[in-house]
Amino acid sequence: MKKSMLYKELAEYYDLIYSWKDYKGEAEKVRRLIDSYKMSDGNELLEVACGTGRHLQYMKRWFDCTGVDNSRSMIDIARSRVKGVRFAVADMTTLSLGRKFDVVSCLFSSIGYVKSYKNLNRTISNFSAHLKNGGVLVVEPWFTRSNYHPGIPHMTTYNGKHIKIARVNTSKIVGDLSITDMHYLVARDHREVKHLVDRHEIGLFDTRITLQYMKEAGLDVRYLKNGLMKDRGLFVGTKRS
């Protein structure tokens, strides 16, 4: 069984699966938070794990944007969709771009894919190292153990004219990871129906530990319970001088 195919072999289906997501509304909420907490003078923004660039489509209205993702397939789609933004392939656990930004964002729970607390601490340090003094870090976490509910079935569908997609899954908890095997049925014009199984292993990180790592990385940080998506929250940190 392959892992995280949605960001690689299945990247062409990513935006169809998440066609329900309000990227515009989320970008506007993040911009308001940045305006409230940013103390640096510039407007350079780095989005880590930018995926296909859907948030950056809107963020580029207000910021000079750079997007990075560890999937070349996702970056290729982002480059073709979003003009006027710099893109590069980079992994958040080893991020080293050699420059600093006024804003660093990591949204849609992508931080959970670092899996371990060791990698989480390293990644937050990388984010802070790429921030100017007074700059803002915005991180949307995955669920914690206490608000994650394994075993419940979920289904997402896309009903296009020439392509139909059904994704069905349940999940389990193993250690500090949520493990989900997503079963895809993909039907396209004049082709056999495909059945693919894609495993996602995502870290269930304690909020207090994440806050501690951010403070140790030189950030004045707060946790917002009402974030962009239900029960996920949002971390916002300002880089201390």
C-alpha positions as CSV (number, residue, x, y, z in Angstrom):
1,M,0.0,0.0,0.0
2,K,1.3,3.4,-1.0
3,K,1.3,6.4,1.3
4,S,0.0,10.0,0.6
5,M,-0.8,9.3,-3.0
6,L,-3.2,12.2,-3.0
7,Y,-0.2,14.5,-3.2
8,K,1.7,12.5,-5.8
9,E,0.0,10.0,-8.2
10,L,-3.5,11.3,-7.3
11,A,-2.5,15.0,-7.4
12,E,-4.7,15.6,-10.5
13,Y,-7.8,14.7,-8.4
14,Y,-6.8,16.8,-5.3
15,D,-8.8,20.0,-6.2
16,L,-11.8,17.9,-7.2
17,I,-11.9,16.1,-3.9
18,Y,-11.6,19.4,-2.0
19,S,-13.9,21.5,-4.3
20,W,-16.1,22.2,-1.2
21,K,-13.3,24.1,0.6
22,D,-13.7,27.8,1.0
23,Y,-10.1,28.9,0.2
24,K,-11.1,32.5,-0.4
25,G,-12.8,32.8,3.0
26,E,-9.9,31.2,4.8
27,A,-7.3,33.4,3.1
28,E,-9.3,36.5,4.1
29,K,-9.4,35.3,7.7
30,V,-5.7,34.6,7.8
31,R,-5.0,38.0,6.3
32,R,-7.0,39.7,9.1
33,L,-5.0,37.7,11.7
34,I,-1.8,38.8,10.0
35,D,-2.9,42.4,10.1
36,S,-3.7,42.1,13.8
37,Y,-0.4,40.4,14.9
38,K,2.3,41.3,12.5
39,M,4.8,43.9,13.7
40,S,7.4,43.8,10.8
41,D,7.1,46.4,8.0
42,G,7.3,44.2,4.9
43,N,4.7,42.0,3.1
44,E,6.7,38.9,2.1
45,L,4.8,35.7,2.7
46,L,6.0,32.1,2.6
47,E,3.4,29.3,2.5
48,V,4.8,26.0,3.5
49,A,3.0,22.9,2.2
50,C,1.2,25.1,-0.3
51,G,-0.3,22.2,-2.3
52,T,-1.9,23.3,-5.5
53,G,-1.7,27.0,-4.5
54,R,-5.4,27.5,-3.8
55,H,-4.8,29.8,-0.7
56,L,-2.0,31.6,-2.6
57,Q,-4.4,32.5,-5.4
58,Y,-6.0,34.9,-2.9
59,M,-3.0,35.8,-0.6
60,K,-1.1,37.2,-3.6
61,R,-3.5,40.1,-3.7
62,W,-2.0,41.3,-0.4
63,F,1.4,39.8,-0.2
64,D,4.6,39.1,-2.2
65,C,4.2,35.3,-2.1
66,T,6.4,32.2,-2.2
67,G,5.0,28.7,-1.9
68,V,6.9,25.5,-1.1
69,D,5.7,21.9,-1.0
70,N,7.6,18.6,-0.8
71,S,5.5,17.2,-3.7
72,R,6.7,18.1,-7.2
73,S,3.4,17.1,-8.6
74,M,1.5,19.6,-6.4
75,I,4.1,22.3,-7.2
76,D,3.7,21.7,-10.9
77,I,-0.1,22.2,-10.6
78,A,0.4,25.3,-8.5
79,R,2.8,26.9,-11.0
80,S,0.3,26.3,-13.8
81,R,-2.6,27.8,-11.9
82,V,-1.1,30.7,-9.9
83,K,1.0,33.4,-11.7
84,G,3.1,36.0,-10.0
85,V,4.1,33.6,-7.1
86,R,7.5,31.9,-6.7
87,F,7.3,28.1,-6.1
88,A,9.9,25.6,-5.0
89,V,10.0,22.0,-3.9
90,A,11.1,21.8,-0.2
91,D,10.4,19.7,2.9
92,M,9.3,21.6,6.0
93,T,11.4,19.3,8.3
94,T,14.6,20.4,6.5
95,L,13.5,23.9,5.3
96,S,16.4,26.2,4.5
97,L,15.7,28.9,1.9
98,G,18.3,31.3,2.9
99,R,15.9,34.3,3.4
100,K,13.4,35.6,5.8
101,F,9.7,36.5,5.5
102,D,7.2,38.7,7.2
103,V,4.7,35.9,7.3
104,V,5.1,32.1,7.3
105,S,1.9,30.0,7.0
106,C,1.3,26.3,7.1
107,L,-2.4,25.5,6.6
108,F,-4.9,22.6,6.1
109,S,-3.3,20.6,8.9
110,S,-0.2,19.9,6.8
111,I,2.0,20.1,9.9
112,G,0.6,16.8,11.0
113,Y,2.5,15.0,8.3
114,V,5.8,15.5,10.2
115,K,4.4,12.7,12.4
116,S,6.7,12.8,15.4
117,Y,7.3,15.4,18.2
118,K,11.0,15.5,17.3
119,N,10.1,16.5,13.7
120,L,7.5,18.9,15.0
121,N,10.0,20.8,17.1
122,R,12.5,20.9,14.3
123,T,9.9,22.1,11.8
124,I,8.7,24.9,14.1
125,S,12.3,26.0,14.6
126,N,12.6,26.1,10.8
127,F,9.6,28.3,10.5
128,S,10.9,30.7,13.1
129,A,14.3,30.8,11.4
130,H,12.5,32.0,8.2
131,L,10.7,34.9,10.0
132,K,11.9,38.4,10.3
133,N,11.7,40.0,13.8
134,G,8.0,41.0,14.3
135,G,6.9,38.6,11.6
136,V,3.9,36.2,12.1
137,L,3.7,32.5,11.9
138,V,0.2,30.9,11.3
139,V,-0.1,27.2,11.7
140,E,-3.3,25.2,11.3
141,P,-2.9,21.9,13.2
142,W,-4.4,18.5,12.8
143,F,-6.7,17.1,15.5
144,T,-5.4,16.3,19.0
145,R,-6.0,12.8,20.5
146,S,-8.9,14.2,22.6
147,N,-10.9,15.6,19.7
148,Y,-10.2,12.9,17.2
149,H,-12.8,10.2,16.7
150,P,-11.4,7.0,15.0
151,G,-13.6,4.3,13.5
152,I,-16.3,6.7,12.2
153,P,-16.9,6.2,8.4
154,H,-16.5,9.2,6.1
155,M,-17.4,9.7,2.5
156,T,-16.5,12.5,0.0
157,T,-17.8,12.6,-3.6
158,Y,-17.2,14.6,-6.7
159,N,-19.9,14.5,-9.4
160,G,-18.4,16.1,-12.5
161,K,-19.7,15.6,-16.1
162,H,-16.7,13.6,-17.3
163,I,-15.3,12.3,-14.0
164,K,-16.9,10.8,-10.8
165,I,-14.9,10.3,-7.6
166,A,-16.0,8.6,-4.4
167,R,-13.6,8.5,-1.4
168,V,-14.6,6.4,1.6
169,N,-12.6,5.8,4.8
170,T,-12.4,5.0,8.5
171,S,-9.4,5.5,10.7
172,K,-7.6,4.3,13.8
173,I,-5.1,5.6,16.3
174,V,-1.7,4.0,16.7
175,G,0.6,5.7,19.3
176,D,0.5,9.4,18.5
177,L,-0.6,8.9,14.9
178,S,-4.0,8.8,13.2
179,I,-3.9,6.3,10.4
180,T,-6.4,6.5,7.6
181,D,-6.7,4.2,4.6
182,M,-8.7,6.2,2.0
183,H,-10.4,4.1,-0.7
184,Y,-10.9,5.9,-4.0
185,L,-13.2,4.9,-6.8
186,V,-12.5,7.0,-9.9
187,A,-14.7,6.7,-13.0
188,R,-13.8,8.7,-16.2
189,D,-15.2,8.7,-19.7
190,H,-14.4,5.5,-21.7
191,R,-12.1,4.1,-19.0
192,E,-12.3,1.3,-16.5
193,V,-13.2,2.3,-13.0
194,K,-10.1,2.6,-10.8
195,H,-9.9,1.5,-7.2
196,L,-7.0,2.9,-5.3
197,V,-6.1,2.8,-1.6
198,D,-4.1,5.7,-0.1
199,R,-2.7,5.6,3.5
200,H,-2.3,8.8,5.5
201,E,-0.4,8.8,8.8
202,I,-0.8,12.1,10.6
203,G,0.6,13.2,14.1
204,L,-1.9,13.9,16.9
205,F,0.0,16.6,18.6
206,D,-0.9,18.0,22.1
207,T,-1.7,21.7,21.9
208,R,0.4,22.5,25.0
209,I,3.5,20.9,23.6
210,T,3.1,22.7,20.3
211,L,2.7,26.0,22.2
212,Q,5.8,25.2,24.2
213,Y,7.9,24.5,21.0
214,M,6.7,27.8,19.5
215,K,7.7,29.7,22.6
216,E,11.1,28.0,22.6
217,A,11.5,29.0,19.0
218,G,11.3,32.7,19.9
219,L,7.6,33.3,19.3
220,D,4.9,35.1,21.4
221,V,2.2,32.7,20.6
222,R,-1.5,32.2,21.1
223,Y,-3.9,29.4,20.3
224,L,-7.2,30.3,18.7
225,K,-9.8,27.6,19.4
226,N,-12.0,28.8,16.5
227,G,-9.7,28.4,13.5
228,L,-10.4,27.8,9.9
229,M,-12.0,24.3,10.2
230,K,-14.1,22.7,13.0
231,D,-12.1,21.4,16.0
232,R,-8.7,22.0,14.5
233,G,-7.9,25.5,16.0
234,L,-5.1,27.8,14.8
235,F,-1.7,28.8,16.2
236,V,-0.5,32.4,15.7
237,G,2.9,33.5,16.8
238,T,4.8,36.8,16.5
239,K,8.7,36.6,16.3
240,R,10.3,38.3,19.2
241,S,13.0,40.9,18.5
